[in-house]
Amino acid sequence: MDVFDVNEHEQVVFCQDRATGLKAIIGIYSTALGPALGGTRFFPYENEAAALSDVLKLSRGMAYKNAMAGLDLGGGKAVIWGDPERIKSEALLRAYGRFVESLNGRYYTACDVGTYVQDMDMVARETRFATGRSVEHGGAGDSSVLTAWGVFQGMRAAAEHTWGTPSLRGRTIGVSGLGKVGRHLTGHLLDDGANVIATDVSEAALTWARTTHPQVQLVDGTTELITADLDVYAPCALGGALNDETVPVLRARVVAGAANNQLAHAGIGKLLEDHGILYTPDYVVNAGGVIQVADEIHGFDFSRAKLRATGIFETTRRLLKLSGEEGVPPAIAADRLAERRMAEVGRLRSIHLG
């Protein structure tokens, strides 16, 4: 990939600190609504092109997510290229924090794959613009709590749209990925009376499920999960779960999950529609986490943040209604709503205040 082929983005910053082994890329897609907010992914990419491609895609997604969540924040993301099990250190995280600080508030960072609240505590020792910190350090703590709550609300809205009731009682939900978000989501589903089938590549996650929720049916791999008799499929691991191979064999009526970038390419939204599967756009229903860390910027209040995350139910209802009225897949309807807000509210910044 040509490093200058990023014309949609406002800014892309390459960060390197040889002494610590830090190689990071910060992508700022848009600050039309406010400072860019998005997590830092620490991942052993195959090469620099893969890291750049991921940060560009993820930062764009954050702009749309923050817009649909009603936040006065733009979209950004960062990736640290490397194996966190091998190279993560205090010095590396603090070096990264200094690069974030150098942007002077254009970008707020938070947790993502490979980074945790303790890491954000360390990053925050060098920058004022780190969120997702631990409670002990004045932060909101684990953002997976409200991410899962928001996915549950989006799933309820999709159920209402499909079956006429927001309850998931008696429905069979397939959860792919029992990480932090998948675990909380499983709890909400069971509390609502749903039947849960799940899978994960981690034996530790499967052991957790057997111990904590023995009523959950565990299956061997994603293929077995998506071909099961599901009402709802919830992808909660890495992106690309919905592709040309998985959609034709997926037996669920609804897709609502926490994973980012679930559609392998733009045409998958139409493919889902052609197969009679209702897709609730990932960046709409998984926005609870960013709502949580955004609230931290102003002094975290869990009740306030949870109330806002509960609003994902109404947001999902609104976009599904628009999808039907305009005769377009929900993914396109969501993009239109997000782009409209970025354009209309972003335009106000051209009005000078003196």
C-alpha positions as CSV (number, residue, x, y, z in Angstrom):
1,M,0.0,0.0,0.0
2,D,1.2,3.5,-0.9
3,V,1.6,5.4,2.4
4,F,0.3,8.5,0.7
5,D,-2.9,6.7,-0.5
6,V,-4.8,7.9,2.6
7,N,-6.7,10.8,1.0
8,E,-9.8,10.1,3.0
9,H,-8.0,10.6,6.3
10,E,-7.1,14.0,7.9
11,Q,-3.8,12.7,9.3
12,V,-1.7,9.5,9.6
13,V,1.2,9.5,11.9
14,F,4.0,7.0,11.9
15,C,5.7,6.7,15.3
16,Q,9.0,4.9,16.0
17,D,11.2,4.6,19.1
18,R,14.1,2.3,18.4
19,A,15.2,1.9,22.0
20,T,11.9,0.3,23.0
21,G,11.0,-1.3,19.8
22,L,7.9,0.8,19.3
23,K,6.5,0.9,15.8
24,A,3.0,2.5,15.8
25,I,0.7,4.2,13.4
26,I,-2.0,6.6,14.5
27,G,-4.8,7.3,12.0
28,I,-7.1,10.3,12.3
29,Y,-10.0,9.9,9.9
30,S,-12.1,12.9,10.9
31,T,-12.3,15.6,13.6
32,A,-15.5,17.1,12.1
33,L,-17.4,16.4,15.3
34,G,-14.5,16.8,17.8
35,P,-11.2,15.2,18.8
36,A,-10.7,11.8,17.3
37,L,-11.3,8.9,19.7
38,G,-10.4,5.3,19.2
39,G,-8.4,2.5,20.8
40,T,-4.9,1.2,20.4
41,R,-4.5,-2.3,18.9
42,F,-1.3,-4.1,19.8
43,F,-0.9,-6.9,17.2
44,P,1.8,-8.8,15.4
45,Y,0.9,-7.8,11.8
46,E,2.5,-9.7,9.0
47,N,4.0,-6.5,7.5
48,E,3.8,-2.8,7.6
49,A,1.1,-2.7,4.8
50,A,-1.2,-4.9,6.9
51,A,-0.8,-2.6,9.9
52,L,-1.5,0.5,7.8
53,S,-4.5,-1.1,6.1
54,D,-5.9,-2.0,9.5
55,V,-5.5,1.4,11.1
56,L,-7.1,3.1,8.1
57,K,-10.1,0.9,8.2
58,L,-10.5,1.0,11.9
59,S,-10.1,4.8,12.2
60,R,-12.8,5.3,9.6
61,G,-15.1,2.9,11.4
62,M,-14.6,4.9,14.6
63,A,-15.7,8.1,12.9
64,Y,-18.9,6.5,11.9
65,K,-19.4,4.7,15.3
66,N,-18.9,7.9,17.3
67,A,-21.2,9.8,15.0
68,M,-24.0,7.2,15.3
69,A,-23.5,7.1,19.1
70,G,-24.3,10.8,19.2
71,L,-20.9,11.7,20.6
72,D,-19.1,15.0,19.9
73,L,-16.0,13.1,18.9
74,G,-14.3,12.3,15.6
75,G,-12.8,9.0,14.6
76,G,-9.3,7.8,15.1
77,K,-7.4,4.6,15.8
78,A,-3.9,3.4,16.5
79,V,-2.0,0.2,16.0
80,I,1.3,-0.9,17.6
81,W,3.0,-3.4,15.4
82,G,4.5,-6.3,17.3
83,D,3.7,-9.2,19.6
84,P,2.5,-7.7,22.9
85,E,3.6,-10.9,24.7
86,R,7.2,-10.3,23.6
87,I,7.8,-6.5,23.3
88,K,5.2,-4.8,25.5
89,S,7.0,-2.8,28.3
90,E,6.6,0.2,30.5
91,A,9.1,2.1,28.4
92,L,7.4,1.2,25.1
93,L,3.9,2.2,26.4
94,R,5.2,5.5,27.8
95,A,7.1,6.2,24.5
96,Y,3.8,5.7,22.7
97,G,2.0,8.0,25.2
98,R,4.4,10.8,24.3
99,F,3.5,10.4,20.6
100,V,-0.2,10.7,21.5
101,E,0.6,13.8,23.6
102,S,2.4,15.3,20.7
103,L,-0.9,15.5,18.8
104,N,-2.1,17.9,21.5
105,G,-5.6,16.5,21.9
106,R,-6.5,15.7,18.2
107,Y,-6.5,12.1,19.2
108,Y,-7.7,10.3,22.4
109,T,-6.6,6.7,22.8
110,A,-8.1,3.8,24.7
111,C,-8.0,0.0,24.9
112,D,-8.4,-2.4,22.0
113,V,-7.1,-5.9,21.0
114,G,-3.8,-6.5,22.9
115,T,-4.1,-3.5,25.3
116,Y,-5.8,-3.3,28.7
117,V,-6.7,-0.7,31.3
118,Q,-3.3,-1.2,33.0
119,D,-1.7,-0.3,29.7
120,M,-3.7,2.9,29.4
121,D,-2.7,3.8,33.0
122,M,0.9,3.6,31.8
123,V,0.2,5.5,28.6
124,A,-1.5,8.2,30.7
125,R,1.7,8.8,32.6
126,E,2.9,10.6,29.4
127,T,-0.3,12.0,28.0
128,R,-3.5,13.8,29.0
129,F,-5.3,12.1,26.2
130,A,-5.7,8.5,27.3
131,T,-9.0,7.0,28.3
132,G,-10.1,3.5,29.3
133,R,-8.0,3.7,32.5
134,S,-8.5,1.7,35.6
135,V,-10.9,2.8,38.3
136,E,-8.0,3.3,40.7
137,H,-6.5,5.9,38.4
138,G,-9.8,7.8,37.9
139,G,-10.9,5.9,34.8
140,A,-14.0,4.0,33.8
141,G,-12.4,0.6,33.9
142,D,-13.2,-2.3,31.6
143,S,-15.2,-0.9,28.6
144,S,-16.4,-4.4,27.6
145,V,-19.1,-4.0,30.2
146,L,-21.0,-1.4,28.3
147,T,-20.0,-2.8,24.9
148,A,-21.8,-6.0,25.7
149,W,-24.8,-4.0,27.1
150,G,-25.1,-2.0,23.9
151,V,-24.9,-5.2,21.7
152,F,-27.7,-6.6,23.8
153,Q,-29.8,-3.5,23.2
154,G,-29.1,-3.6,19.5
155,M,-30.0,-7.3,19.4
156,R,-33.3,-6.5,21.3
157,A,-34.2,-3.9,18.6
158,A,-33.4,-6.3,15.8
159,A,-35.6,-9.0,17.5
160,E,-38.5,-6.5,17.7
161,H,-38.0,-5.7,14.1
162,T,-38.0,-9.3,13.1
163,W,-40.3,-11.1,15.5
164,G,-42.4,-8.2,16.9
165,T,-41.0,-8.3,20.5
166,P,-37.7,-7.0,22.0
167,S,-37.4,-10.1,24.2
168,L,-35.0,-12.8,23.3
169,R,-36.7,-15.4,25.5
170,G,-36.7,-18.8,23.8
171,R,-34.5,-17.6,21.0
172,T,-31.3,-19.4,20.2
173,I,-28.2,-17.1,20.0
174,G,-24.9,-18.2,18.6
175,V,-22.0,-16.3,20.3
176,S,-18.7,-16.6,18.4
177,G,-15.9,-15.5,20.9
178,L,-16.1,-15.7,24.6
179,G,-13.6,-12.9,25.4
180,K,-14.4,-10.0,27.6
181,V,-17.4,-8.8,25.6
182,G,-18.7,-12.2,24.7
183,R,-18.8,-13.3,28.4
184,H,-20.8,-10.3,29.5
185,L,-23.2,-10.6,26.5
186,T,-23.7,-14.3,27.3
187,G,-24.8,-13.3,30.8
188,H,-27.4,-10.8,29.5
189,L,-28.8,-13.3,27.0
190,L,-29.2,-16.0,29.6
191,D,-30.8,-13.5,32.0
192,D,-33.3,-12.7,29.2
193,G,-34.2,-16.3,28.8
194,A,-32.3,-17.0,25.6
195,N,-30.6,-20.3,24.7
196,V,-26.9,-19.8,23.9
197,I,-24.6,-21.8,21.7
198,A,-21.0,-20.6,21.7
199,T,-17.5,-21.3,20.5
200,D,-14.0,-19.9,21.1
201,V,-10.5,-20.7,20.0
202,S,-9.3,-20.4,23.6
203,E,-9.5,-23.4,25.8
204,A,-9.5,-21.1,28.8
205,A,-12.6,-19.3,27.5
206,L,-14.3,-22.6,27.0
207,T,-13.4,-23.7,30.5
208,W,-14.9,-20.5,31.8
209,A,-18.2,-21.2,30.0
210,R,-18.4,-24.8,31.3
211,T,-17.7,-23.6,34.8
212,T,-19.8,-20.4,34.9
213,H,-22.7,-21.2,32.6
214,P,-23.0,-24.9,32.1
215,Q,-26.3,-24.5,30.3
216,V,-24.4,-22.9,27.3
217,Q,-23.9,-25.4,24.5
218,L,-20.3,-25.3,23.2
219,V,-19.5,-26.3,19.6
220,D,-16.2,-26.9,17.9
221,G,-15.5,-23.9,15.7
222,T,-17.3,-21.2,13.8
223,T,-18.4,-23.4,10.9
224,E,-20.4,-25.6,13.3
225,L,-21.8,-22.6,15.0
226,I,-23.1,-20.7,11.9
227,T,-24.7,-23.8,10.5
228,A,-26.6,-24.6,13.7
229,D,-30.3,-23.7,14.0
230,L,-29.8,-20.1,15.2
231,D,-32.1,-17.2,15.5
232,V,-29.3,-14.7,16.1
233,Y,-25.6,-14.9,15.2
234,A,-23.3,-12.7,17.4
235,P,-19.7,-12.4,16.1
236,C,-17.7,-11.2,19.0
237,A,-14.1,-12.0,17.9
238,L,-12.0,-10.4,15.1
239,G,-13.4,-8.8,12.0
240,G,-14.4,-10.3,8.6
241,A,-16.7,-13.0,10.1
242,L,-19.3,-12.3,7.4
243,N,-17.9,-13.2,4.0
244,D,-18.7,-14.9,0.7
245,E,-18.2,-18.3,2.3
246,T,-20.0,-17.9,5.6
247,V,-23.1,-15.9,4.6
248,P,-24.6,-18.6,2.3
249,V,-24.4,-21.2,5.0
250,L,-25.5,-19.0,7.9
251,R,-28.9,-20.1,9.2
252,A,-29.6,-17.2,11.6
253,R,-32.3,-14.6,10.8
254,V,-30.4,-11.8,12.6
255,V,-26.7,-10.8,12.9
256,A,-25.8,-8.6,15.9
257,G,-22.4,-8.8,17.5
258,A,-19.5,-7.0,19.0
259,A,-16.7,-7.6,16.5
260,N,-15.5,-4.6,14.5
261,N,-15.6,-4.7,10.6
262,Q,-17.7,-7.8,10.4
263,L,-18.4,-7.4,6.7
264,A,-15.5,-8.8,4.6
265,H,-16.3,-6.3,1.8
266,A,-19.0,-3.8,1.0
267,G,-21.1,-6.3,-1.1
268,I,-21.7,-8.5,2.0
269,G,-24.5,-6.3,3.2
270,K,-26.5,-6.9,0.0
271,L,-25.6,-10.6,0.2
272,L,-27.0,-10.8,3.7
273,E,-30.2,-9.1,2.6
274,D,-30.5,-11.5,-0.4
275,H,-30.3,-14.4,2.1
276,G,-33.1,-12.9,4.3
277,I,-30.7,-12.1,7.1
278,L,-31.1,-8.9,9.0
279,Y,-27.7,-7.3,9.8
280,T,-27.4,-4.7,12.6
281,P,-24.3,-2.7,11.7
282,D,-21.4,-3.6,14.0
283,Y,-20.4,0.0,14.7
284,V,-23.9,0.9,15.8
285,V,-24.5,-1.9,18.2
286,N,-21.0,-2.2,19.7
287,A,-20.7,1.5,20.5
288,G,-21.3,1.0,24.3
289,G,-17.6,0.7,24.9
290,V,-16.7,4.0,23.2
291,I,-19.6,5.6,25.0
292,Q,-18.1,4.4,28.3
293,V,-14.5,5.7,27.5
294,A,-15.9,9.0,26.1
295,D,-17.8,9.6,29.3
296,E,-14.5,9.3,31.2
297,I,-13.1,12.4,29.4
298,H,-15.6,14.5,31.4
299,G,-15.4,12.6,34.7
300,F,-16.8,9.1,34.6
301,D,-20.3,8.4,35.8
302,F,-21.4,4.8,35.2
303,S,-25.1,5.4,35.5
304,R,-24.9,8.2,32.9
305,A,-22.8,6.1,30.5
306,K,-25.1,3.1,30.8
307,L,-28.2,5.2,30.2
308,R,-26.6,6.5,27.0
309,A,-25.5,3.0,25.9
310,T,-29.1,1.8,26.5
311,G,-30.0,4.3,23.8
312,I,-28.4,2.0,21.3
313,F,-31.9,0.3,21.3
314,E,-33.6,3.4,19.9
315,T,-30.7,4.1,17.5
316,T,-30.9,0.6,16.0
317,R,-34.7,0.9,15.7
318,R,-34.3,4.2,13.9
319,L,-31.8,2.9,11.3
320,L,-33.8,-0.3,10.7
321,K,-36.8,1.9,10.0
322,L,-34.8,4.1,7.6
323,S,-33.4,1.0,5.9
324,G,-37.0,-0.1,5.1
325,E,-38.1,3.3,4.0
326,E,-35.2,3.9,1.7
327,G,-35.0,0.3,0.4
328,V,-31.3,-0.1,1.3
329,P,-29.4,-2.6,3.5
330,P,-29.0,-1.5,7.2
331,A,-25.3,-1.0,6.7
332,I,-25.9,1.7,4.0
333,A,-28.7,3.3,6.1
334,A,-26.3,3.6,9.1
335,D,-23.6,5.1,6.9
336,R,-26.0,7.7,5.6
337,L,-27.1,8.7,9.1
338,A,-23.5,8.9,10.3
339,E,-22.4,10.9,7.2
340,R,-25.4,13.2,7.6
341,R,-24.5,14.0,11.2
342,M,-20.8,14.5,10.4
343,A,-21.7,16.9,7.6
344,E,-24.5,18.8,9.3
345,V,-22.9,19.2,12.8
346,G,-19.4,19.4,11.4
347,R,-20.4,22.4,9.3
348,L,-21.2,24.4,12.5
349,R,-17.4,24.5,13.2
350,S,-17.1,27.0,10.3
351,I,-19.1,29.5,12.3
352,H,-16.5,31.6,14.1
353,L,-17.1,32.4,17.7
354,G,-14.9,35.5,17.8
